[in-house]
């Protein structure tokens, strides 16, 4: 089968010069062969996430109400081959920022001139997503809001954007959306948008008519915002079909993720829900989704779900699901979860066994190949509210949750927060995968900050063949960490382009890498994990192998393509070839 393959060299003199000049000494050389240097300031990134200030009826617990919203989305908006960074802010009249990657180690905020900065007026930003919804080859920008209509900015392909929120119909759907992802749930070739609702959509936090806006249970709450599936109609408009598909989940969704979890060729959904059961939906050939509940297992938890991300951690072709929760010694030890299907198809939590269950008050997390070994490491952000170091709200929260007769849904019954912290000043966790288990090496490798983080994007900022890390932090500046890799491990990066009937971004494409007899699956996702969207290209480490023996691509259309003896250390642009499309239901 013929394929269109373009090899992009990374050995340009400009990039070599840039890498040499900006390597820095902030990272720490370690036995792991990787280290990280904080280059935020020298890169020219001056942005600060500003917290929302809501209706004064919630003043007693305002720090809690305003604890979400920091986010970053990585994407190449202008097609120059370098990943740019969009940061969101949540305070009314504060500015978002789009940092254009200059390719020399610096960034320039171009959001004001592109009309993408002043977007927090009647509603404020809570989630951002790059999405090529019209298959133009240029990613547009969706911004999910609280307090009013969300927005969609069409990328015109000439370095400008047009606000098409009303024209596209997305502004009709008003809620409190904590997360947006893209997927082609019905495989019609047009990317849909799935939104996770948090506070109930009837509650505008800027103009409250009641104080009964909180979760009605700490373990089984189902009074959250309605999730929305915006079906792409293929003509530039969207329609909510969540109810007819059965994915209108009323849990307090903080993160949602899409991927083919049962290997049937159709994208499934996992919702990480705060204060109650997460939800796994299996896609029934684009017609409807079926909820999966396993007693004492997946879909039957009482935890505080905050993140969902997938990876073939065990190299068995099955995507494991990493969900973050809350853990605090003396108060609550839920532990994060790593759901992995056993031989009978039942999901088993293997997080404790693998050493990745305890990471504090965890938020966004992302699987990525940290050292180009071919194994997926895991970056976990954490920290809730950092305020007075001598005062802790955990005791007040415990009293609230355990006092009989207290109506926790009514925030006037909550003790005043004041200047108290709640799991503040937490150190981030980088769980390095050695092929057998995980070990936290964040402090040893230079990731030492303790801001309240919400999301982390893994992105190769300068096409060097290593994944850098960008953190979105609540009420603070972001952190950009440049990676130094001294392992001499090799790598391959795939930039996929789908053709009809696939979506052009190839979201949902499933790629199997075969290296020295080991097979590993990766999927091109549409923004999985809380608070961040990582780069769209698939980055895979080869260890000491000089090539990938075989790369098999199952495109969203179902077409299969095989590449053999693919040389290491290149960015490979692969366009889906023409050919017959398998019948619906074929794997």
N, C-alpha and C positions, 0 to 999 in steps of 0.2 A: 504494500500500500504506500503510495507516494505521500510525502508530507512536505510541508513548506517549513523549512527550518532556517533560522538566521542566527548565527553565532555572533554575539557581541563581545568583543575583547574588552578586558578591564585594564589592559596594560598601557593606557594612554599616559603620555608624559605628565599631563595636567593632574590626573588623579594620583599618580605616584608622588608628585611634588606635594599635593595637598595632604596626602596621608603622612608623608614624612614631616611636614611642618606642624601638623596638628596632633601628633600622637600623644603628646603630653606625658606627664609623670605622675598624675593623680592616682592612676590605678596601681594595683599592687601585683607584682609578679608572684605567682603561686605555683604550687605543684600541679595544679589543674590545667595549666597552660593558657588560662584566660584571665584577663583583668579588665577593669572598667575605670574610665576617667570621666569625671563630671566636666563637660564642656559647654554647659548651658550659657554661661556668660560670654565666653569667647566666641560662641556661635552667633551671638547677637539676639538671643531669644529673651525678651524683656517682659513677656506676658505674665500676668498674674490672674488666676481664677478668683473671681469675687463672688461671695456667697449671697444668695437671695435674702431679702428682708420681706417677710410675709406679713399678713394681717396681724395687728397687735393683739387680737384675741389669743394668739399662740405665744405670747411673749414668755410665758413661764417655761416653755420647752423649745424656744426658738432655735437653740443650737442643734437640737435633734431635727427639727423641720428643715433646716437649711444645710443638712449634712451630705447632700448628694449634688451632682451636677458637673463636677470636674471631668473633662473628657478630652481625648485626642483621637483624631482620625488621620491615618497615613494614606496618601495616594498621590499619583502623578497627574495633577490637574492640567498641566500644560504640555504633556507628552514629550518632555525633554529627556526622559530616561532616568530622572532623579526623583526620589520620593519627597513630597512636600508634607507639611504638618498643619492641620487645622485644629485649633484649641477653642473650647467653648467656655463662656462665663455665664453666671446665673443671676447676677444682680441686675435689677431693672436699670436700663440705660448704660450698662457696662458694655464693653466691646469684645467681640470675638476676634480671633487673629488667624490669618492664613500665612504661614511662613514658607515663602518660596525658597527652595534649596538652590543656592547659588553655585554649588559644585566645588567650592573652594574651602569648605568647612564653615561657611557662614550662611545665615538665613536673613531674608528681608520680609517684613510683614506687608503683604499686598492686599490684605482684606479691605482696607478703607477704599482704595481705588476701584476694587472689583465689586463693591456693594455687599460684601460678606461680613462686615464688622458690626455695623449698627443694626443689629437684629433682635435686640432684647428690650423691646418697648412694651407692647401690650402683653407679651408673653416672654418667658425666658428660656434659654437653651438648657437642655438636660442630656441630649444625646445627639451625635452627629454621625453621618454615614455617607461615604462616597459610593455612588451607584450609577452605572451606565444604563439607565432605564429605557432609553430609546435606541440602544445598539448603535450609537453614533461613533463609538471609539473614543469618546471623551467623557470622563466621569463627572456626573452632576453631583450636587450636594443637597442632602436632606438633613433638616435640623428638627428633632423632636422637642416639643416644648411643654412647659407647665404654665397654666394661666391663660391659655389662648391657643389659637391655631398654630400648627406646625408649618414649616416652610420647605419649599423645594426650589432650588436654584438650578436652572438649566445651563449646562456648560455649552456655550456657543461654538467652541472649537477654535476661537480666535483670541483666546485669552480674556474673554469677557463672560459674564453670567447674566441671566435674565430670571427674575422672580416669576415662577409659573405656579405658585401655590394655589391660587384660585382657579386658574385655567385647568390645572391637573386634577383638581378636586381634593387634594390632600388637606386643604384648610378647613374642610367641612368636618373633619374628625378631630374633635377637641377633647383632650384628656390630659393626664399627667404621666407622660411617657418617659420611662427610665432607660429604655434601651430600644434601638432600632437595628434590624439586620435585613439583608437582602437574601432572597432565595427564589428559585423558579419552582414553586410547589407543584404546578401542573405541567411543567416541562413544555410550555408553549413557545419558549424562546424569548420571553420577556420577563425581566426580573420584578418580583413582587417585594413588598415591604411588610415585615411583621414587627409590630410594636408591642412592647411589654408595658402594661399600665401599672402604676404604683398606687397613689392615692386615688380614690373613687373620682370618676370624671365629673360628678356633680359638684365636687368641692373645688372651687377656685381659691387657692391658698392666699391670693392677694385680696380677695373680697369674700370673706367667710360669713355665712349666715347661721352657722352652728359651730359648737366646739366638739361635736361628736364626729370627728374625722379620722380617728386613729383605728388601728386594727382592733377587732373585737375579741381577739384571743391571741395569746403569745405563742400558741403551738398549732392551732387549726383555723387560722383566720381565712375567710373566703369573702371578705367585703372590700377587696381592693379594686383597682381600676380595671375596666374591661380591656383585654388584649384585642388588637385589631390586625386583621390580615388585609392589607391593601393590595387587591389583585390588579395587576397591570393589564389594562384593556388593550394594549398594543397601539393605541392611538394618542398616547400622551396623557391619558386620564387613568384614575385609580378608583376602585370601588371596594368598600369593606365587605368581605365575605366570611368573616370569622365565625359568625353564628351558623351559617349553613355548612361550614367545614368542621365545626365542633372544636374550634381552637380559641374560644372567647375567654379562656381561663380568668377566673375572678380572684386568683391568688394575688399577693403583693409582689408582682414580678419585677425583680431588679436586673435580671439578665436572661437573655434567651439566645439559643444557638441552634443552628440547622446543620444537619449532616445525615448521610445515609447510614443509619445505625444498624439496620438489619440486612444490609447488603442486597437490597432488592432493586436498586436503581432509582429510588425515589427519596427526596430529602425529608427527613423526619425532624421533629422539633423537641427541644428540651427547655423547659422554663425553670429557672432557679427562683423560688418564691420565698420571700421573707415571711416569718411568723407562721409557717405551715408547710404542707406537703408540696414538694416540687411536682412537676407534671412532665411525663414523657408521652408525646404523641407520635404514633406511627402513621405514616402517610399511606393511604389506600389508593394508590395510583392517581393521585390528584383530585379524587372525587370527595374524599372525606378523610379525617384523621381519627384514629382510634387511641383512646387513652389507655396506658398500661399502668397497672398497679400491682406490685408484688408485696404481699404481706411481710412486714418487717424488712422491707427492702425498698427498691426504687419506687417513688410515688407514694410512699407510706411513712415519710419522715415528719418530724415535728420541729425541724431545725430552721435556721435563719438564712436560707439560701441567697447568695449574693453574686455568684458567677457560674458560668458554664462554658467549658471549652473541651475540645475533643482531640485525641491523638492515638495513634497505633503504638501505644507504649510498649506492648509486649511482642511486637512484630508477628502478630498472628492474623492480621487482616481485619481485626475488630477495633473500632474506635472506642476507647475508654473515655469516660465522662468525668471531668474534674469539677466538683462543686465546692465552693467555699462557704463556710459557715462561721460561727462565732465560738471562740474559746478564750476563757479568762480564768486563770487559776483562782480557786476559792469561790468562784461565782458560777461559772458555766463552762462545761467541757463538751461541746458538741463534736468538734473535730470536723475537718474537711473530709470530703468523700471522693474516692476514685472508683466509680462504678465500671465493672468489667464483666462481660458475659462469660459464664462458664460453659462447659460442654453441653449442658442441657438448655442453654439459652437464658438462664436466670442470671440477673445482675448481682454481683457480689462486690461489696465494698473492700477494696484492697489498699486503702490509703494508709492505715496504720502499719500494715505489713511492709509497705514501701517507704515508710518514714516521712510521709507528706501530709499527715492528718492535722498536725498542730502548727498553726502559723498566726496565732493571735486573732484579732478582730479582722478577718480577711475580707477583701473586696475582689477587685479584678485579678485574674491570673491568666497566664498564657504559656502554652507549651511551645518550645522552640529548641532548635539544635544549637546549644550554646557554644560548643567546641568543635563542631563539624565532625562529630564522631559517628553520626548515624543514629544516635539515641536522643530522645526528646527530654530535655531538661524542663524545668518549670519555674517561672517567675511569679511570685505571689505578692500582691500589695496588701497593705493593712493599715490599721489606725482609724479610730472613729472620730473622737473629738478631743483635741489637745488644747487644754486651757490651764487652769490652776494645777500645778504639779502636786500640791499638798491636799487637794480636795478631789474626792472620787464619787461619781454619781452611781456606781454599781450598787451600793447599799440601798440607795433610794429606789432604784429600779427593782431590786429584789423584793423590797417591802411592798411596792406597788403590785408586783406580779403574784404575790402570795397572800395578800390581805383579802379575806373572804368578802364578797359583796361589792368589791370595787369594780366600777364600770370603766375598764381601761380604754374603751372607745372614746370616752369623753376626756379630752386633754386637760380640762380644768381640774380633773382629779389627780393629775400627775404632779409630783413635787417639783418645785421651781429648780431649774438647772443652775442658775447663777453662773459662777465662774468655775464650776466643777468640770473635770475631765471624765471621759469615759473611754477606756482603752486608748489613751492618747500616747504620743511619742513612741510608737512601736517601730522596731527595726524591720526592714523588708526581708523577704526570704527568697533566696535563689537556690532551689533544690537541683543540684547537679546530678545528672544520671550517669552512673558509671557502667551501665549495662546490666546491673543486677538490682541495685537499689538506689536511693537518692540521699544526698547529703547537703545540708544548708551551708553554702560557701559565700553568702552575700558579703559578710563583713570582711572576710579574707581577700575577696577580689575587688573591694573598693566601693561597694554599694552600701553606704553607711548612713544615709540621711534618715530622718524620722518624721517627715511630714505625714499628714493624713492623706494617703494615696487612694485613688479610686480606680485608675486603669493603667495598664502598661501595654505599649505597642512594641512588638519586635519588628525591626525594620533596618535593612541594609541601606544606610543613608548615603553612602558614597560608592556603592557598587564594588566593594572590596572583597565580597565573598564571606563576610561575617555579619551577624545580626547585632545591631546596636539596640539600645533600650531607651524608650521615651516614656516618662511617667507623668500622668495628669494628677495634680495634687489639689486637695480641697482648700480654698482660701489661701493659696500659696503659689509660688512660681513652679512651673514644671521642672523636671530634671531630664537632661539629655546625657546619656552615658555612651561614650564611644568605646567600642570593644577592641582590645588587643588580644590577638590569638597567636600563641607561639607554638602550637602543637604540630604545625606543618600538615594538618589534616586537609584533605581535599574536599571539594563541594561541587554542586550543580544547582543552578537556579533556573526554574522554568517560568517563562512568561507566556501564558496560554491565551489564545484568541479563538473563541468559538465561532462557527458559521451555522447558518440556518439548517436545522431548527434549534440549535443550541443558542443560549444567550451569548452575546459577544464577549462578556467578561469571563465566560466559562465557569461561573459560580456553580458549584456542584460537581465539577469534574473530579474524577477519582483516579489518582495516579499511584501505580505500584512500582517502586524502585527495587530492583534486584541487584545486590552487590555481594559477591563471594558466597552465594547460596542463601543469603538472608533477604527476605522480602519485607518491605515496609510500605504501608499505605499512607498517603496524604490526600486530603481533599482541599480544593479551592473553596474557602468559605466566604461568607458575605458579612463579616464583621463580628464573629463570635467573641465572647468574653465581655465582662462589664467594663464600661468606662473607656474603651479603646477599640480602634480598628487597626489591625496590623497590616503590613504591606501586602498587596494582592499577589505577589509572585510567590511560588513555592520554592522554599530554600531547603536543600537536603545535603547533609554531610556524608562524605564517603570514607571517612577515616583515612587509612593509608592506601586505599584503592585508587588506581589511576583512571578508573572509568566505572561507569554504571554498566553492568553486563546487559541489562535490559530495563527499559522504562515502558510500561504499558499505561496508556491513557484511555480511560473510559469517559468519553465526553458526555455532557448532559443529555445529548440526543440519544445516547446509547451506542454510538459508533465506537469501535475499538481501534486504537492505533499503537503500533509497537515500534520502538526505537531500540537499536542494539549497539553495543560497544560505544556508548556515549562518553566522550572524553571529559575529564574533570576540569574544574576551574573555569567555567564559562557560564554566561547568561544565555540561555537558549530560548529564542522566540519560536514558538510552535503554533501554527495555525491548523485548525481542524480540517482534515481533508474531505473532499467530496466522497460520496458513496452511499450505499443503501443504509437506511435507518432501521434498527431492529423494531419489531412490533412492541407495542405497549406491554409492559410486564416482563419483558426479557431482561435478564441481568447482564 
